[in-house]
Structures are given as C-alpha cells and as structure tokens.
Amino acid sequence: MSQSDILHILEQVKSGALAPAEAMTRLKMEPFQDLGFAKVDHHRELRQGVAEVIYGAGKTPEQIIKIAAAMRERGQETILITRIDEASAAAISQAHPLEYNALGRLGIIGRLPEPDGDGHIVVATGGTSDIPVAEEAAVTAQALGNRVIKLYDVGVSGVHRLLHNLEPIMSARCIIAVAGMEGALPSVIGGLADAPVIAVPTSVGYGASLGGVAALLSMLNTCASGVSVVNIDNGFGAGYLANIINHMKQKP
C-alpha cells in the first residue's frame, strides 16, 4: 500500500464515505514486502502495536542486512535482531549502525526509544549463569519502550539477596523471573508481588535438569498465583509479553 493509497483512505474518512473502523481494517491489511527469501511485514506495528523483529538464528548476515535495509527504507527507527553471534554482528555492522549485546546475543539498529510504558519492568535471575537469557528479555523490553530494572543473581540459594530488593519488586508493573536448576525463583517472587510474573526457565543446570525441562515443569506447577511461563531460554518472548502488560493502560 502506497502513501497515496493511505491518503485516499484518510480522505474518505474525512468526507464520511468510510467509517474509521473500516479504514483501520484496510490499513491493517497492507501487503508485506517480498524479498524472495523473506516477506517483510512492514505494517505489523499498526496491526499489533510492535514493529517486526528479526530472528537472526538460521539467517545469513547478508539476509539480515537486506531485511534491515527494507525496514529502514520504510521508516522503522528501531530494529531488534535476536540470536546472532559476534561474527554475524560484525558483518551486519558494516552495513548498518548496530549496537551488539554479546551476553544476550542480540543487536539493535537505530536508537532505543524513550520509555513510555505505564511503569517499570523488573528482570530478575536466579544466578549469574541465567544472565544471557535475562539480557535478551531486558534488551527486548527496552527496545520496545520500557524502563527496566535488573536484579541479577538473587536466587533462592540466598533468598536474602532477593528480599533486599523488595521496593523495585513491589512497585513493578511486571516482573520477569529467569531461573534454571529447579526454577524456584518465580514462585518466590509470585508470592511477594502483586504484579504479573513471567517465568522463564533456562537450560542451566546439571544432568537431571534435562536442559531446562525440570525448571519448566516446576514453573508450570507453581502454587503462586499470577505466574505465566514461556518456553525454555525464551527471553525474547518474556520481554515482548512484559511490554504488552506495561502498555495496557494506554490502549483505547
């Protein structure tokens, strides 16, 4: 859909020939851009409230460069790329101004938006080994316009570390709890806070942790109310969901 097409729709709304709701429906159905190897959904932000994110795993740097170029040409100011290694990030940075987060294995082209959420999002980890997944969640939330407070290495093996940070937990709009091993952290936080808790199991742990399955099952079986669970190591999914929660009051 071209700018002239959009202008025509707006003129129809102004004249009364088209209802605003119908105009919004037409705009949400704008076609994607076909690059051959990828179909870039430029209108996702209008349809879902968040612009398209590039999942980098399995894509070549050249493919990511072309996808990002198409996004920038359409005016997308912040482009988030997840699951890329340092070599891919170095190649992409030759074509686009990329800021790379090595721990979270993601990059941002463009600028981070000013936080405009209803409050702040807490990202907490059980241990230091969970930080890579937590960083993916935290940077995702920041890239979507949220203020993030990080509480790392506050797991149940030394629960006093968590209790020392009750103020940001109690005042949070949403909390992301990232943990491996037995995955107990979300249950403890869920029993303390009145905000929604998003539990993220990680693949951190010894043999019987089964690559994060033990933590996943523990989180699914939590006795704390208000806890939801995303997939193993899915920091992006947690950050995305927290963003939706933190912007709920702004929806018409």
N, C-alpha and C positions, 0 to 999 in steps of 0.2 A: 504494500500500500504506500503510495507516494504522498508527499506533503500536500499536493493539490487535492488528492482524494480525501485526506483528513480535513482539509479546509472546506471542501464541498459538504462533508458531513456536518461540520460545525455551522455552516451557513444554513443548512436545512433545519438544524435545531433552533437557530436564531429566528428563522421565519415561521417556526411552528409546524413545518412539514414533517419533522421527525422528532419523536419523543426522545428525551435524554437517555432513558434506559435502553432504547433500541440503538442509539448512537454508540453507547458504551459497548453493547454486544458486538456491533460491527467492528469497532476498534480492537476488541479483544481477539477477533478472528483474523488479524493481519497475518499474511503468509510469512513463513520463515525464509531465510536466505540459503539457498542450496549451493554449497561449495564443492559438491561432488563427494568428498569423503565425510562431510559433516553438514548438518542442516541447522543453521544458527537461528535460534528463537529470539529475535530482537524485541518482541513485544511481551516477553514474559513478565517484565516489571509491571506493565499495565494490567496484565491478567492476574498475576499472583502477588504483586507488591514487591517482588525481589527480582532483579535482573538475572540473566543466565550466568551460571558459574561453570568454569571449565574444569572437568575432571581429567587430570593430567595422566593418570596411570594408563598405560597402553597406547598413548598417543605419542607420536614423534615430536621433537621440538619444532620441526617445520610445520606440522599440522597445527600445533598450538599457536605458533606465530601468525598463521593465516587466519585462524579463528579470532584471535585477539584483534587483528587488524580490522576484520569485518565489524567487530563490536565497537572499536574506537571510531571507525568511519560513521557509524550510526549515532555517535554521541555518548556512548557509555563511558562514564568518567572513572569508575572503579571496577576493575576486572579481577576477580578472585580465581586463582588456579590452584587446585588441590593435588596432592600426591605427585609431586615432581621431585626428582633428585637434584643434586648440586650441578651435575653436568648439564641436565636439561635447562635448569635455571640460568646457567651461564650462557647457553646458546640463545635462549629467549631474550636475555638482557641485551644482546647485540642488536635486536630489532625493536624492543620496547623498553621503557623505563620501569624495570622490575625491581621490587624490593622483596628479597627472599628470606623466609624464615626457615632456617635449616632444621631446627628441632621439630617444627610442625609439618615440614616438607610441603610448604605452600608458598605461593608468591602473590603479590598484589601489583598490578599495573595501574598507575594513576595514583590518586590521593585517597587517603582514608576520609570518609565523610565525618562531619561533626556529629557527635552523639545526639540523637533526637528521640531516644526511647523514653518510656514513662519513668524509668528508674535505672538501677544498675543490675548487672548480671554478675553473680559470683561464680568463678570456676575453681573448684577445689579438687585436689588429688590426694589419694591415699599415700602415695610415695613419690620419690623423685623419678622412679622408672616410668611412672604414668604421665610425666610431663609432655612427651611428644604428642600424645593424643589430646591432652588438655590444651596445648598450644594450638592445635588445629581447631578446637572448639572456640578458644578465646579470639584468635585472629579472625575466624569466620564471623563471630558476633560483632567484632569491631568493624569489619569491612561492611557490615550491614547497618551500621549506625548506632551502636550500643556502647555504653560505658561499662568496662569490665574490670572487676577486682579479682586478682589472682591470689588464691590461698593454696600454696603447694606444700606437699609433704605434711599433711595434717591428719594422717590416718589413725585408725583405731588402736594401733600398737602403742600409741602415745596420745591418748584422746585429749589430754590437757592442751595439746597444741591446737586442736580444733576449738575447744572451749575458750581459748584465749582470743578467739576471733568472732565472738558472738554478735558484736554490733553489726558488721557488714553482712553477716548471715541473716540476722533478724530483720534487717532493713532492705534486703534484696527483693527485687521484683521476680527473679527466677534464679535458681541455683543449679549448676551443672556439677555433678559429683562423679569424678573419674577414678576408678579403682580396679586393680587386678586381684590376685590371690583369691580370698574368699568373698571379696566385693561387699564388705560390710558398711563402707562409708556412707552410701546413700541412705541406708536405713537409719543411721545415727542422725544425719542431717535432717531427714524427713521427720524425725521425732522431736526436732528442735524448732524448725522454722515453719512459718505459715505460708511460705511461697511455694509454688510448684518446684519439684526437684526432678531433674532429668538425669537418670543414672546411665553412666557409660562404662560398660565392662571392658577391661583391656586384656590383652593376651599375655600380660605379665604374670609370672608365677612358675612354680615347679611342676613336675610331671602331672600330678593329679589335678592341676588347674585346667588341664585339657585345652590349652591355648585360649583360655578366656571363657570356656563354657561353664566352668564352675562359678565364676563371678556372675555370668549372665543368669544362671538359674537362681543364684542367691538373690539377685536384684529383682527378678520376676516374682520371687516368693517373699518379698519384704512384707513385714507386718505394719510398716509405716504407711499411712495414707498419703495420697498426693504425689506419689513417685511413679514416673513413667520411665521406660527403658528403651534405649536404642541399641543397635547392633554392636557387636564386639569391635572395638577400636574406631567407632564411627563418631569421631569428634566433630566432623562437619555437620552431620545430622543433628547433633545436640546443639551446636551453635546456631544453626538455622532455626530450630524449634524454639530455642530461647529468645531469638529475635522476634518471632511471631508473638510470643507471650508478652514481651516487653513493649510491643507496639499495639496491643489490643485496644487500649483506651482511645487510640487515635482513629480507629475505624469508624466510618459514618454509620 
